[in-house]
Amino acid sequence: MQRISPFTIIKKPALKKIFLINLISICMMCTTVAQTSKTDPNDVEGWAGIGLGFNLPGKWAIGMDYQLRTDSNLSRYKGSYFTPEISYKISAKIKTIANFRYASTINGQSSRIGMGMEYAEKFKKWKLEFRPQLQYTVRYANDGDVSNNSKWILRTKLGLEHALSKKIEAYASIEPFFTFDKTEYFIDNIRNTIGLKYEYKKNNTIGFFYIYRPDYAKSYNRNFHIAGIKLDLNWKIK
């Protein structure tokens, strides 16, 4: 059997560009100082994940996402995050979603449930998505997402995708986290994301992304720069 070196894959023009862009971005972000504080409220995180999706008969779909996170300028293991999700297509453009997330972090274990919907509109090479989700924290630990008092969170994600070619897709999104606790700011934090996806095989993609996430608090505001990679594998069950 012929062995394929990862450097041979990177030599492909499209993947080479993606690799270089993300390598430069990570190196630039690593110049900031680790550990957030009042005097230096910036940190760099790294997220690596894999998603498994199954399209079932009758408009149902199930999936499981796993994500490993690091912080302190990519130098420290932060935790592992597991998110099973189920969805049902009401129409060609609308589907309902329900999910559960369990996180095992250096600060403890957390869990939450979420319910929402997703609306998608396609026009030519563009795709617009809107995903509101109501989220309830069952068990809290400092997992880096929301504050302790914010039991209920409303997340409203607005995303735009554009096909650069048959295999490569660029996307951007904004996702504010709204709180319902009077002791917290109305907007807890915002995920601002840009990224690229490459479909190396039908229904299988690898993606690279960057997230700028300002986190608002009473004592001081923090800023997180997140470099990430995700592999998505999907199957259709007849």
N, C-alpha and C positions, 0 to 999 in steps of 0.2 A: 504493500500500500504506500502510495506517495505521500510524504510528509510535507505539509504546507506551513511555511514560516509566517508568523504574524506580520513580519516586515514586508513579505511579499504582498499581503493583502493591502497594507498601507500604501504601497506603491501605486495602486489604482488611483487615477486622477481625482475622482470625487471624494473617496475616503481620505486621500492624502490632504486635501484642502481642509476637510472637517477636522482631521487630527491636528493639523498645525494651528488652526484657529483656536481650538480648545486648549492646546498645550500652552500657547502664548497667553491666553486669558488666565489660566491657572497660575502661571508664573508671575504675572502682573499682580494678581490679587494676593499672592503670598507675601508681598512686601509689607502688608499691614501687620500690626502687632496683635498677638493673640490675646484672648480673654477680654470680655467686655467689662468696662468700668466707666465711672463718670468722666474720668480724664481721657479714656480711650474706648469709646463705645462701639468699636468695630471688630468683627471677627469673620473669618473665612471658613466655610463648611464644605464638605464633600459628600455627595449623595450618590450611591450606586444601587441600582434596582433591577428587578426582573418582574415582568408581568405575564401571567398565563391567562388566556381568555378562551372561552368555549361558547360558540353560538349554537344554541339548542333549537330544536323544532318548536313551533308555536310562538315565535317572537321573543323567547326567553334567552338570556345570556348570563353566564356566571364567570367570575374571574377571581384571581388571587394575585396580589402584589406583595413583593418583599422588597424592603429598602434598608440598606445599611448606611448609617450616617456617621461622619466624623466632624469634629469641631476643633477649636484652638488652632486655627490655621492648618487644618487637615492633619494635625499631629496626634489627636486623641480620639479613640473610639467613643462615640456618643450613645449608640443604641441600634437595635434592630426593630423594624416596624413591619407588621403583618396586616394586610387589609383585604379580606374577602368581600366581594360585592356581587349583587344580583340585580338585573335590570329587566324591564319588560317594555317592548315597543308598542306604544299606543297608536302611533302612525308612522309614516315614513320620516317625519321630522322630529317627533317627540317621543321620549322614553322616560319612564320612572326608574329611580335607582334607590337602593338601600344597601348600606354597608356597615361593617364593624371594623374597628382598628384596635389592635393590641400592640403596645410598645414596651419593650424591655430595654431600659436605659440605665446609665450609670447613676441616675437619680431615683430609680425605682421603676415600678411598673404602672402603666396607664392604659386605659381603655375608653372607647367612646363608640357611639352609634350615630349614624347619619341617614337622613332621608331627603330626597329631593327629586329633581327632574333635569332633563337636558334637552335643549332645543337646538337643532342644527339646520342651517340654511346654506345651500350650495349655489354658486353662480360662477360659471366658467371654471377658472383655476383657483377660485377662492372658496373658503368655507368659513362661515360665522357660527360660533357656538356660544350659548348662554346656559350656565349651569348653576342655579341656586340650590343650596343645600342647608338644611337645618341640622345642627349637630349638638348632641348632648354628651357631656363628659360623665361617664359612669365611675371611673376611678382616676384620680388625678395624680400625676407626678410631673415634675418639671421636664417635659419632653421637648421644650423649645418652641411649641406652637402657640399656646394660649396661656393666659394668666390663671392663677389659682381660683379666683372668684368667678370666672366666666364659665358657668356651668352650661349655659345655652349660647351657641354661636350661630350666626347666619353668615354663610360664605356665598358670595355671588361672583362667579367666575365668568368673565367675558373674554373669549379667545378668537383669534383670526388666524387662519391657515392659508398658505399659498403654495401651489405646486410649482417648484422651480424646474422640474423635469419629471419623467415618468417614475423615477426612483427616489428623488430628493424633494423634501417638503420643508418649508420654513414656517415657523409659527411664533406668535406672541400673545400674551394674555396678561390680564390684571385681575387680581382676586383679593378684595378687601374682606377682613374678618370683622363682622359687626357684633358687639356685645350687648347684653341686656341688663348688666349689673351696674347700678348707679355709682359704685365705687371705682369703676373702671372707665377708661375712655370709650366713646361710642365706637370708634374704629380701633381695634386692638393692634392689628398689623396688616400689611398689604404685601402680597406676593406679586412682584412684577417679573414676568418670565419671557425670555426669548430662547429659541432653540432650533435645531435642525433634526430631521428624521431621514434615515436612509433605509429603503426597503430592499434588503439584500436577497430576499426570497419572498414569494407570494405570501402575504399576511404576516410576515415576520420582519420587524424593523429594529434598528438600533438608533438611539437618539442621544444627542448631546444638548445640554441646556445650561443657562445661567439665570439665577434668580437674585434680584435685589429686593431684600425684605427689611423695610424699616419697621421697628417694633416700638410701639408707644406705651410709656409707663408714667406713673406719677413722679417717681424719683428722677429718672433720666431716660432719654430715648436711645435705643440701640440700633445698629445697622448691621445686617448680615449679608455677606456676599457668598452665594452658593454655586459651586460648579458641580454638574451632575452628568451621569450617564445612565441610560435605561435600555434594557433589551425587552421587547414585546413579542411574544409568541402566541399566535391565535389559530384556532382550529374551528371548523364547521362540522357539527355533529348532525347527521341526517337521520 
